Amino acid sequence: MTSLKKIIIQSLKYIVDNKKIKLYAYVIMSNHIYLIWQALPENDPLKIKHSFMIYTAQYMKMELIRNNQKYMKEFKVDKKDRVYQFWKRNAMSIELFSEKVFLQKMNYIHNNPMKAGMCKYPEDYKYSSAGFYHDGTDPFGIVCCWG
């Protein structure tokens, strides 16, 4: 599902490059993502989130129809307003109100692939900002240093 991860990266890059957000931390797993971002002034956080979810869902749907139709059934839902659903209806958002909470959430995010057995060290996982905080590696050019 690397192609779906690339769609998410492209979308994040777009909103970073267009100065909608600062992205401080992320991890893209096979069935979920975690993001720590901050909306920049003059941008509505709810609109950014909504646009991100709609854009990525549409492109993921097109990618699966084109190249992996067998996976489409995993996203099929019995809803009146849609046939497929890629994101949770009410994706959780929480305010990181202190440095301690921020660091706890960032560490949790970065350790996710390691806990899932996908890598030995958090910074080894390609679709994560852990490398950025370990040695400055940011292959997608989307992370902004926190602190």
N, C-alpha and C positions, 0 to 999 in steps of 0.2 A: 504493500500500500504506500510505497514511497511517493507515488504520483499524487496521492491525496495530501501527504505531508508537504509536498512542494506547493500545492495550491494554498495551504495555510500560510506557508512562508511568504509566498508572493503577496498575499493579502496583507500580512503584517508589514511587509516591506513598503507596500503602497501607503498604508496609513502612517507609517513612520516618516517616509520620504515626503509626504504631503503635509507634514507637521500637524497631524491630528493627535498623536500620542507620543509619549516617551515610553519605550518598552524596556523594563528593567530586568525581567526574568521570564523565561518560558520553558516549557517542555511539551513536545508533541509525541504522545504515545499512540499505540495502535487503535485505541478506542476512546481516548479522551485527551484533552489538553489542559494545561494550566498556564495562565498568563498573569503577570503583574505589570500593569500599565497605568499611566497617568494621562488623562486627557489634558491637552494643552489649552491655554486660554482661548476663548471664543469657540470652543468645540464642546458639544453636548455629549457626555459619556454614554448616555443611553442610545443616542443616534449612532455613535461610532460602533457600539456593541451590536446593535441591530443590523447595521449595514454590513459589518464583518460577517455576521452569522448568515445573512441572506446571500451575500456574494459567494462565500465559501461553499455553502450548501448547493447553490446552483451549479457551480463549477465542478464540485465533487460528483454531483448527479450526472452531469454531462460526461465526465471522465469515466465513470463506471458504466454508463450506457454504451460508450464508445469502446471500452477496452476490457471491462470485467462485469458483464451483465449478471453473472451468477451471484455477485455480492449485493445486487439491488434488493433482493428479498430480505436482507438483514435490516434494511431501512424502511421497509413497507409498514405503513400504519393504517389503522381503520379510523380515519378522521374525515369529517365532512369537508374540511378546508384544504386537505392535502392527501397525496397518495404516499409520499415519502417524507421522512423526518430524519435529519442528520444531527441535529443538536437537541439537547434537552429543551423542553418548552420554556422553562424558567431557569436558565443557566445561573448558577450561583455567583453572586458578586458580593464581596465583603470589603469593607474599608480597612486598610492597614493603618491603624491609628497611632502606632508607636514603632520605634526602631526595633524593639524586641519582637513585636509581632511580624514586622516586615522580614526580619532575618529568619525567624522560625518558618514562615511560609516559603521563603526563597530556598532554604535548605531542604524543606520537604519536597518542593518542586524538583530541585536538582538531584535529589536522591531517588526519585521515582523510578527511573530506568534501571538503576543498580538493584533496587529492591525487587524489581520484576525479573531480574536475572539477565538483563539485556547488555550489561557491560560490567566491567570490574570496578571502574571508577566513574563517578558522575561526568567528569570532563571528557570521557571517551565517547559519550553518546552524541551523535551528530545533531540531532534535532532538539537541542537544549542550549540554554545560555550558560551552563556550568563551565564550559571551556573559557568563556569570556572572563569569568571571575577567577578562574584558575591561572590562566596565562595570557589573557587578552585576545584569545582566538574568537573571532566573530565572522564565520565564513559567509554569512548572509548579509552582514552590514546592517543589522537591525537593533542591536542592543545599545542602550544608553547606560552608562555607569551610574549606579546609585551611590549616594553618599558624598 
